[in-house]
Amino acid sequence: MKKALSLVLVLTMVFALFAVGHVSAYADGMDDLIAAAKAEGELVVYGSCEEEYLAAACETFQKLYGIKTTYQRLSTGEVPAKIEEENGNPSADVWFGGTNNPYDGLAAKGFLDNSYVPQNASHLTKDIYKDPNGYWYGIYTGLLGFMVNKDELARMGLEAPQSWDDLLKPEYKGLIWLSNYMTAGTPKLVANLMIQLKGHDEGIKYLCDLDKNIQVYTKSGSGPSKNVGTGECVIGIGFLHDGITQIVDNGYENVGLVVPSDGTACEVGPVAIFKGAKHPEAAKLFMEYALSPECVEQAAQHGSYQFLVIDNAKQPEVAAEFGLDPSLVWDGYDFAKAATDTAQNVEDVMAAIAASGADTGEGRFKTS
């Protein structure tokens, strides 16, 4: 009995040493923070990345620290609506993943906390991968582009669009899917990009003309990509790493990826702390963890192939194999301007589409 007990104690000590060694690469010097976070014992996460990656990230954090971690997957349109409704008494502590434009909106309204500067933010490779006022820090980036069903286009005798202007061709009427401006972050980036590329009035006109060819606006930004392989959606506008997921993980070899020749932009997938978080120390520790290789390298293991934005993480090789590279982003894209203009741009786009007489009901602009 004593030998058995001794063996258990030895194994426990070995496991503890392994665990400490495992996290020390990014948690060095954080003993006080770890102790404070463990004392709180709980963390609530809202996630806007794909649910499989969200689950893996949260479950790993819980295993590393013994902090009960619950999570809910919500779109980048749902999170701001929920947080604004709660008005300073948030039901979650941190927001993980999605696109940065909705984060900018919440920060401008005072619902994000910038009082903590993560130690691991020193590993970010570019200044654009963090909010200049410290409200959010990037964990990944992804290229905006088109995903096409090659079989369906061939059956119809059509070439794949190669540019944003190509999408306006009459032969693509009813073949294009985008996500809902009001519920997703992806179309907000599309709106900002078009207005910056073409100027405000011409950009709004372009988006109204594009609307004539769009069949469905999905609730989630990844919605179009998930329907291209089946042929229900022939041309989907979204982030190209979502297309890689459909090809590599779901076996849809009929999906083609297009980087628009007339310029594209990228998302930054952030992590942020909600102002008034009930578990602030656990939230700070999660921020450090989210900016570590241990967290972000799990993405590629769970069907998310975004480029990583910290210098000590290994990039997903499959993204490079498909010819994707963050350097393909139009170098004139102004992230700071986008942060201040997004809300007004979306309002202007939706008003113009409605004024054109187009269908803006839930049958077409999905909210669930």
Steps between C-alpha positions, in 0.01 A plus 500: 500500500783739592686414179186566298447831676862597440465418132189719475683788669799464265276492193312804626825690544622398154173613345518830684856559380398418144205738517714785635761436232233494234368846581828663604585602144230766508413528871846578633483758779121473528480307825299770677256530210457122481433481875244783482328342200484162672353666808212631286463146366275578206500660153225563244597539134303623201660368181446607140752269335388155384355298786742207477800730552317697771423181690858373475647831616269527800534136601879523488499814716282322756733198507811713538377706793207315655283806439144409405462642148163523331453634149232591249543537126335820374541692174681833503163670464341316791773579754473882480121482516517284814769708672327831426173361636678396821636858525803467726404171664635250246416132528839409350855601589681480167430500128708265284528500119285634221586820313631824645242749366231407758765515774576857389131583531474367855821675601369833370190459716702424814423129535857365475771531767848621399652519849707181458793478257582131434864405537470272197385785277873564451494208255257665257672543164331827388336796669184446291443179694401691814267787579703823533324570831547148636136387489577181306798291389515282191534123501468433125436664163322379187466610137167614358414347163268274300430128527348342189349165410707405195261224392195725500678777313617249236148360466370852437784583261626782725848609601578569864497871592849640545420847634241689702378665180452157341238422765269757340474306173138408419587131456565475874151618598364281780826304534677707768471473877628749757432525873260745664639849561305515827606165651853425373838668487596380150266731301607794714852442370362472145322835542808671641719361223270605217456851641874541549579363153235695310408796721183527711234560235646263241557238767136516613386484136719195446351321801147577377590361158654194663180450699316436171708185451483372858258220577545467878664692786588242767501574873863392550803614302598139431149415374575539128812281515308216661261479205739533205614138491144371482418739215217673686724807487700535178706807594556585866665816631692443822832411654706260293618292796134391535525370144812304593300335778238388247768355270734340753268395783172442316636361173343753263770502232260686269554821702730760344655798679537845342698798631336803329739657249375853570591491867400331820513551875548279801327440827677504833354247741540655848467418865364760744376543856149634561478802728342393827613137463411297807823299485760763403811307607396187314423723200852646509651153518287390206632800304856378561404147404319617183820673386708184540598222258325249728169667419529621142668190358189303596309680223652295216437182700129585508422610146594869526784598268544872563848654494640547850624843606748422778866438419543190716218294345520255209294605198250251352689355202182428308425871455827551312433188293187670365697811407364722776721759665421801722716716268224476236297758695458835322757725662270802484245352741468732802415304814467811716253659258303178483475496881335843506288462185354148523170581672420785262609300195269212590212737568554668162520169314182360654313827441609506135402135443159563657453817291571301184189292571694179566373232736651565845277257690614208715433257218801645323696672779524206741504565874489140618 
